[in-house]
Amino acid sequence: MASNPRSHTVQLGEVGVFHCWSRCVRRAWLRGMDPVSGYDYEYRRNWICQFEELLASLFAVEVGFHAEESNHIHLVVRIRPDVVETWSDEEVARRWLHITHLIKSKKGQLKEISEGQIAIEKSNPDRVTVLRSRLADPSWFMAALCEHIALRCNRDEGNSGHFLEDRYGCRHLADEGALLVRGIYVDLNQIRAGEALTSESSIHTSAHDRIKGRLERSSRGEVDLSKTPDGWLCELTLDENMNMDDPAWFRSVTARRASDLGLLPISLEEYLELLDASGRIVREGKRGAIPGELAPILERIGVQTEHWLEVITNFHTCFGNVVGTCQKLSQRAAANGRRWYRGRPKCAEVFG
């Protein structure tokens, strides 16, 4: 997919959802027990997740799903250029300065930004326009994340040079069906790899964060997003009655994410039931089908149930750079001067 220009996948200036991933090179090990060196790098997982959360609080790039594996990372993100437009020039400059300092920080800690530094950035209106665009660009988000990981891991190992691939992978998830399939795929990563038996034990995935957050809210009866483990992730449930006059469309009650706008027209309970059923099928290695009582969830979002198991286990081989209904693929192909995108027949089967 390297021959496909990034601009054909990511349309800057438009709200969009993307699956982004990056892999280690030179046989490097991101986390877990390295079979070559014998070192256990499991401790890295905590600070990688913490850094992702910090970036989500600074960019207008909202993280919907995440998973950190032994030699690669997965993120499903939504870019919000509409949110960036509501930020003042001072806020744009402050956020960007925090990001640049964070990237090279030894322990991923925020540094105090002086008013003088902000004034320098604000003094050039063209510079602010550029920074405003970067704050809603998945390429800059992934560049910041990958550079920090590479610097910190190289320092950790006494190494230098490339640690992650030069070019991160990116797919456009053009509709809700594609987003649901990819979200489940990412959350099942550890179960599929044999590292965990259940979603609850899939530590450092978005599923684990959401389950912990749900348990804390039910036990304490509080909904304090500034403290819950999933408070930095996109709100899962999309309120279809929300209009653009609702402050949650552009702002969050917590500083941990860009907004409180939901992702999918399903409840968290429905998502977790679907995830659990899918995980059981994958773990047991059966051809199985989704239980009948869960089929309406998929049908409501426009996913054909008979293809569910195939796409949540073989997503990479089924689809290309754009995933969604044939209509969505045709629109994006025409906009980029193409006739089609790879994976169109499978998209027709799964999404219609």
N, C-alpha and C positions, 0 to 999 in steps of 0.2 A: 504493500500500500504506500510505499515511500514516494512513488511517482505521482501520487495525487496531491496537488497543492493544498496546503492547509487552509487557504482562503476558500477552497471549494467545500470544505467540511464545516468550517466555522464562519458564520456570517456576523462579523462584529457590528455592533449597533442594534442587534436584534436579540430579544430574549430567546435563549435556546438551552437545550439539555444535551450533555455530552458525556460519553464514557471515555475516560483518560487512563492510560496505564504507562508504566515505565519499568524496564527490566535491568538487572545488574549485568555488567560485562566482566571479562577476565576471570570468570568463574567465582566472582565475588559473592559473598553471602550476606544478605540483608539482615536476617534475623533467624534465630533458631540455631541448632547444632550444625556447624560447617563440617561436612563429611571429609573434606580434604585436610583442613588444618586441625580439626578436633576442638576448635573454640566454640563456646556457646554464646551467640549474639542475641539471645532472646530479650535482653534488657533494652535493646534498641527500639523495640516495638513501642514502648511507653513514650519515649521522646519523639518518635516519628508522629504518633497520634497527637501528641500535645502540640507539635509544630503545625500539623494540618489544622488543628483547631485555632491556633493563633492566626494563621493566614486567612481562615474563614471569617475571622472577626475584623480583618483589615481590607480584604478585597470585596468587591461586589460579585463574588463567585461563591455560590452557596453549595455546600456539600450535602448531597442526598444520601449516598451510600459510599462505604469505604471498606477496604480489606488490605491488610499488610501481610504478604506471604514471604516465604523463605528467600526468594530472589526477585520479587516484583511487587508493585503496589497497584491497586485498583481504586479509582475514584469515579463516581458519577456526580457531575457538577451541573449547576444551572447558572448561566451568566445573566447579570441583571444590569445592563447599561441604563435602564430606566431609573434604577435606584441611584446610580452614580450621579445622574443629572440633578438629583435633589441635594447633593452634597455641596457645601460651599467650597470656594477655592482653598480656603485655609484647611478645611477638613481633608480635601484631596491631597494637599501637600503634606500634611501631618501623617496621614496613612502611608503615603509612599515612602517617606523618610523612615518610618518605623520598619517597613518591609525591608528596605535596603540595609538597615542596621541589623535586622534579625538574621538575614541570610548568612552573614559572616560571623555572627555571634557564636561563641564556643558552646554555650548551653541553651541557645534558643530563648533568650530572655529579652523582654522589651527594654529599650533604653529611652531615657528622658530626651525629648526633642525640644531644642531651644526655640524661642520666638524668632531669633535671628535666622536660623536655618529655614524656618517656614517662610519668612519674609523673602529670602533669596529665591526660593522656588516660586513664590507667588508673583515676583516682580516681572516675570515673563509670561504673558497670557498664553502664548503659543505652547510654552512648556506645560502649563496647567492643562491645556487641552489634550496634550499627548498623555500626561499622567492619568487624566480622567478616562481615556480610552484603555490604558493598560490595566486599570483597576477592575475592568469588566472583561478581561481577555484571559481565556484559559491557558494560553501559551505562557503568559507572564506568571500566572499562578503556578503552573507546573515547573517553570524555570526556577522560580524561587524555592519551591519545595525540593526539587532534585539537586539544585546546587548546594543547599544547606545539608542535605543528606550526604552528598558526595564529600563535601569538606569535612564534615564531622566523622564520617566513617573512615576516610583516609587518614585523618589525624589519629583516630583510634587505633588504626593498624600500622601507623608509621609509613604510610604509602603516599603516592601522588598519582595524578593522571585521572583518566576516566573511571568512574565507578558505576554510573548508569548510562544507558544508551543516549546518544546525542539527540535523537528525535523521539519524543514521547508519542505513543499511539493515541489516536483520537477517532471516535465515531460519533456521528450526530444521531441522537435518539429523537426521531421526528414526531412521535406521538406518544400517548399514554401507554399504549400496549407495549411498544418497544422499551419504554422506561421501566415498566413493571417487570418485563422479562429480564432486562439487564440488572435491575436491582436485586432480584432473586438470585441471579447468577453470581453476583458479587458477594452477597451474603452467604451463599452456599460454598464459597471457595474452600474454606477449611474442612468442611464435611467431605467435599469432593476429593480433597487431597489426603483424606484419612487422618487429619490432625485433630479433629473433633467429632464427637458423636451427635451432638445436638446444637441448635442455634444458641442456647443458653451458655454452652461451653466454648463457643467460637469467639474467644476473647479477641478484642481489637478488631471487631467488625461492627458495622452500623447496626446489625441485628442485635448484637450483644448490648450495645449502648441503649437501643430503644427498649429492650426487655428490662434492663436495669432501671431505666428512667420510669417505666410503667410500674414496676414493683415499688419504687420509692414513692411515687405519687399515690399509689393505692394504700401503702402502709402509713404514710404520714399525712395523707389528705391535703398535700400542697402541690401547687403547680408553679414552682419557682424555677424558671428556665435558666436563671443565672447559676443554679447549683446542680441541676439534674445532669446525668451523664450524656443524655441525648439533646441537651439544650442548645448545642452548637450546630446540630444538623438541621436540615430543612424540616419544617413541620411536614409529617407524612401525609396527613389528610387534607385534601384540597376542599375548601368551602366553595362550592360552585355558585353560591349566592353572593359571594364577596364581590364588591365593585371597587373601582379604582379610587373611590373617595375614602375607602377604609384605610386608616393609617398603617395597618398590618401589611398592606400591599407593598409599601415602600420602606417601612421601618420595622424594627423588632423591639419588643419590650426589654430585651437583653442586648448587650453589646457583643454577644458571641456570634451573631450571624447578621446578614444584611437585611432580612425581612422575615415576617412570620407567614408568608404565603406558602400554602401547602403544595404538595407534588402530585398526588393521585386521588381520584374520587373514591377512595375506600378508607375504611377505618383502620387504625393500628391493629385492632383485634383480628380483622379479616386478613390483613397482610401477614400477621404472625401465624395464623392458622394455615394459610397457603404455603408459607415458608416451611413450617413444620412438616406438612404433608409431603412437600417436594423433597425435603431433606431425608425423610424416611425412605422414599422410593430410591433416591440416589445412593443412600448408605447401604441399602439392602441389595443393590445391584439388580433390581428387577425392572422389567419393562413397564410395569404398573401404570395406572392412570390416576388422575386426580380424583379423589372421592366426589361422588355426585353432588354432595351438599356444598362443595366449594366451586363447582363449575360455573354457577351464576356470576361469581366475582370476575372470572376471566371473560365471560360472555359480555358482561357490562362494559368492560374496557376494550373489547374487540379483539380478543385473542382466542384462536381456535384450540379447544382443549385437547384434541387428539395429537397435536404437535408440541404440547407443553414440555414433556420430558426431553424431547430432542433438542429444543432450543435452549433450555436451561443448563444442558450439559455440553452442547456443541455450538455455543453461540458464535465463537470465532470463525468456525468453518461454514456456518450457515449464511452469514451476512457480510457486507462490505462496509464502506465508510458511512453510509446513511442507512438507517433502519427505521421502518415504519410501513404504512400502507403504500400500495402501488401509486396512489395519487400523490402522496407526499414525495416519493422517490422521483416521480416524473417531474414534479414542480421544481425540485432541487436540481435535477439533471438539466432541465431546460434553462434554469437561471445560470448554470455554469457552462453552458454551451456543449453539454454532453447528451448522448442519446439514452443512456441508461447507467445504472450502478450495479456492481456485482451483488448478487443475492436477491435480485428482483423475483425470480420464481418462488423462492422460499418465503419472501415477504408476502407474496400473493396467497400462499397456502396458510400462513400463520395469521396475518393481519387483514387480508382481503384487499 
